[in-house]
Amino acid sequence: MTADRLRQIHNVTDNYFFWQGLRWIPLGAAMLGYAVMRSAHVGSHTAVREWIGLLMFGVAIWLSTSVLGQYYARQFGRVQGDPSRHEVRTSVKWLIVYPAIIVAMIVDAAFVPPIVVSGLAFALAIEAYRESTGGGRAHYIVASFGLVVFSILPLFDVVPAGKPSLTPLIGIVGLIYIVGGVLDHRALVRVLAPIREEKHVASV
């Protein structure tokens, strides 16, 4: 086993939960469905759309945690994590990243800046997520770059600024969840696949 493969296995097992990509697909589908529903004005009242959206997210969380969690436990086993190894990441996530996204969305909705501030916040969050969960996975670099591009589209009158930009942004992030989840799962399978033993030919 090469040093590079050992490093990859360590990065994956040390961040095992975050490489279980199929878990993100239901959440991404719920976000994408919610964005489409809002864009198409499904439901005669806002309250109806919100209740449908809440139901979709509830089902997505159940699929992600229960159904797919059991699938990964059966297929790849369980990894006992050490929370003390990731205290900084957890603190940054709850104290900086999530509040920054919420503040950015409030700024977009209330002050209508010339760019989509929430898109930049999500781009930085995705790159921070990639770096803090084992690195690699270039698809997240592409996703972050795409969000930066989306964020400046209001400057060219391609996307409306302010609150109307949040609906397509939610859909884009949902799509990133789906595509990223599929690619993360493939990476997990590739890294943790059994190593084929080489056949040794005995000399005569």
C-alpha positions, 0 to 999 in steps of 0.5 A, spaced: 500 500 500 502 506 497 503 512 502 498 516 498 493 511 498 494 510 506 493 518 506 487 518 502 484 512 507 486 516 513 482 522 510 476 519 509 475 515 515 477 521 519 471 524 516 467 518 514 460 521 515 462 527 510 464 522 505 457 518 505 455 522 499 448 518 498 446 522 504 446 529 501 442 527 495 435 527 499 436 533 502 439 536 495 432 534 492 428 537 497 432 544 496 431 543 488 424 541 489 422 547 494 426 552 489 422 549 483 415 549 487 417 557 489 418 558 482 412 555 479 408 558 484 405 551 486 399 552 491 395 557 491 397 560 498 404 561 501 402 557 507 401 551 502 408 551 499 411 552 506 408 546 508 409 542 502 416 544 503 417 542 510 414 535 508 419 534 503 425 536 508 422 531 513 422 526 508 429 527 506 432 528 513 429 521 514 432 518 508 438 521 509 439 519 517 435 512 517 435 509 511 442 511 508 445 511 514 443 504 515 446 502 508 452 505 509 453 501 516 452 495 512 456 496 506 462 499 509 461 498 517 462 503 522 467 508 524 468 511 531 470 518 530 473 522 535 470 529 536 476 532 540 479 532 533 474 536 530 472 541 535 475 547 531 471 545 525 465 544 529 466 551 532 467 554 526 461 551 523 456 553 528 459 560 530 461 563 523 459 559 517 452 558 519 451 565 522 454 568 516 450 564 511 443 567 515 446 574 515 448 574 507 441 571 506 438 577 510 442 582 507 440 580 500 432 580 502 433 586 506 438 591 502 438 588 495 445 589 494 448 589 487 451 582 487 448 576 491 451 576 497 448 569 499 452 566 493 458 568 495 457 565 503 455 559 500 461 558 495 466 560 501 462 555 506 463 549 500 470 550 500 471 550 507 467 544 507 471 541 502 478 543 506 476 541 513 473 534 511 479 531 508 480 535 501 480 532 494 474 532 491 475 537 485 467 538 484 466 542 490 472 547 487 468 547 481 461 548 485 464 554 489 467 557 482 460 556 479 456 560 485 461 566 485 459 566 477 452 566 479 453 571 485 455 577 480 450 575 474 446 581 477 451 586 475 449 584 468 442 583 469 442 576 468 439 574 475 435 579 479 438 582 485 435 581 492 430 577 495 428 574 488 435 571 487 434 566 493 430 562 490 434 560 484 440 560 489 437 554 493 435 550 487 443 551 485 445 549 492 440 543 492 443 541 485 450 541 488 448 537 494 445 532 489 451 532 484 456 532 489 453 527 493 454 522 487 461 524 486 462 523 494 459 516 494 464 514 488 470 517 491 468 513 498 467 507 494 474 508 490 478 509 496 475 504 501 475 498 495 478 492 497 486 491 495 487 486 490 493 482 492 498 481 487 499 473 485 506 471 487 510 467 482 514 462 485 521 461 482 523 454 481 
